[in-house]
Amino acid sequence: MQILFDRKEIEFQTKILAKNISDEHRGDKTPIVMVGLLNGAFMFYADLVRNLSVDVECDFMRVKSYVGKKKQGDIQIMKDLETAIKGKHVYLVDDILDSGNTMNAVIEYLEVKHPASINIVTLLTRETSPKPSVPFSTAFTIKDEWLVGYGMDDDKGYARNYDGVFAL
């Protein structure tokens, strides 16, 4: 394993993202909902939300990409939002933007609920990831590597608890 980003680097970049979000909404009366995409985003989500200086609602979704005969981009909602998002700013917080297929399907699913806006915030984005259709910010851009740590697991479901991001 090779460390790509240690805890201090992640903390620094997360604080920058949180400040940017807070500054953008300071004085705005429109409610903000931070949506963590489980399971991979849980560590980044907690740190990001903890560093915001504006009031937000917190909720989570768990989505799974369909495998088999379904078309790519179809998702299965394992855990849906419990918070109404109509007329609110929604931030989808994820560990990594990869192909963008799952994220695009989640955006399409949430748009019918008429939020004021949808934004994406990720810890990591692959250099090869397509640009999302909504405003987007990321802490780090990476090459095409298999990653573990800071919420991301290995093929056996372990390593989520590592306090940095490692390439295998």
N, C-alpha and C positions, 0 to 999 in steps of 0.2 A: 504494500500500500504506500502511496505517495500522498502527502498532505498537499492540497491545493490552496485551501483557505483555513486559517486557524481561527479560533474563537474571537480574538481581538480584531482581526480583519472583518469578520462577519458582523461583529457588534458595531464597528465604525460605520460600515456601509448601511446597516439596518437603521442606525440613528439618522443618517442622511435621508434615507427614504421616508422615515417617519416625519422628519422635519418638513420635507417637501409636501407631503400630504397634509400635515397640520397647517402649514402656511397657505396652501391652496384653499382651505376651507375655513380659515379663521374669519369670523364674522358672518359666515354663511349660515342661515337658519335651516337649510335643508339637512335633514338627518343623514348620517353616514352609517352604513352597515359594512362591517368587515367580515368577509366570508372566507373561512379557512377551508381549503380542500384537503380532506383527510385521505390517507394518513400522513403522507410525506411532508405536509406543510406545518405540522403542529409546532415544531420548535421555532421556526422562522416566524410563524403567525404570532405566537406568544410574545416573542421579543419585539416584533414590529408594533403590535397593539400596545404593549407596555410603554413604548417610547413615544406614542402619539400624545400631543398636548391639546387635542380637541376631543369632545365627547363622541363616542361611537357606540353602536350596538354591535354585539358579537354573535356570530352564528357559524355553523359549519355545514358543509355538504360532503358526502362521500359518493363518488361516481366511479363507475367501472366501464371501461371500453368493452363493447360487445366483442365476443370472439365467435368464430364459426360462420354461420350463413348470413349474419347481419352485415350491413355495409359499414365500411370504415367511417368513423365519426359518430356512429350511433352510440349512445351511452345508456347505461342502466343506473338509475338513481337508487343508491343503497340507503342514503340518508338525505332527506330533502331539508330545505330551510324551514325553520319554525317561525321566522320573522317575516312579516309583510314588508316587501321592498318597493311597493308602488310609490313613486314620487321621491325616492331616496337615492343618494349616491351609493353605489355598490362597488366595493373593492374585492376582487377575487384574488386571494392570496394563495400562492402555490410554491412548492419547492423548486420546480424546474419547468420551463417551457421547452418542450422538445419538438414534436411534430406539429403541435398546435391543434390536432384533431379533437382531443377531449375538451380542451379549453373552448374551441369554437362551438362545439355542441352545447356546452354549459351556457355560453353567452346566448346562443339561439334560444335555449330553454328559458333563460331568465328574462329575455327581452319581452316575452309575452306578458310578463308581470308588471310591465311599464315602470321600471325604475327611472329616476331622473338621469342617471348615467351609470355606465359600467366601465370600470377600470381594472387593469391587471397589474399585480405586483408580484414579482417572483424573486427568489434568492438567486437563481441561476437561469441562464438562457444559453442554449447551444448556438454557436456561430451559424449553423445551418437552419435554425428555426425560422419559419416564415413570420413576417411581421403581422401581429394581430390586427384585427379590424377595429379595435377600441384603444383608447390611451393605455400606454404600457410603460412600466418602469421595472428595472432589474438591478440587483446588486452587482452581479458578476456575469461576464460572458465567458463561456468555456468551449473547448473543442469537443469532439465526439468521443467521450470516455464514459466508462461505467463508473458511477459514483456511489459512495455510501457515506453515512454520517449525517449529523444535523437533521435528522428526520427521515433520511433516505435509507432504505434497507438493501441488504444483499439478497441473493437468490434463495436464501433460507429464512428470510424475515428478520435477520439480525442486523446490528450495527446502527440502528436508528439513534441510539443514545450517544454516539460519539460526538464530542463537542466541536468538531471541525468537519470539513468536507474533504474526502479522500478519493483518489482515483485508484481503481484496482488494476 
